[in-house]
Amino acid sequence: MNKFLRFTAVLALTGLLGACAMPGAIKPGASADELTQKLGKPTDVRPGPDGGESWDYVYGPEGVQTWRFDLDRGRTVRTSTQLLTEERLFRVAPGVTTEAGVIALLGKPREIVKLREEVAWEWRVAIGPEYGVYVVRFGPDGKASGFNVLKDFKFDDRDSSP
């Protein structure tokens, strides 16, 4: 399929799907019922500040967005945040940030890999115009020991067709 036809098909599909579920279109003041009607059941629910809840919507494993909605005790959306931004990715501090701190920053990873002396967590991310795999490694103490951004070759946009 040539690039123009592929682009047109993706654009049309995006428009159709986008009308159904656009996390960025959920504004503060929306009810929990509105949130579930538009986005479905959250991927993760955790106790939030002041007796409310934090609802995460993970658009992985191949998606590059994770949205968090903070709801108050009355189950009203107070904030919405796209978690997988460059600014948030680089807040992970080796030797300081814990596993719980990374989940608070980025949400749950798409994959967890056990290595010899470390554990690696992965998220698919968009950094600038490129897609990548963001990896945080944890030592035995449960603190981040480092992070990397790897090029996502699986989604290389080069087209081999004429």
ABEGO torsion letter per residue (X at the ends): XBAAAAAAAAAAAAAAAAAABBAAABBBGBBAAAAAAAAEBBABBBBBBGGBBBBBBBBOAABABBBBBBBBAAGBBABBBBABBAAAAAABBBGABBAAAAAAAAEBBABBBBBAABBBBBBBBBBEABBBBBBBBBBAAGBBAEBBBBBBAAABABBABX
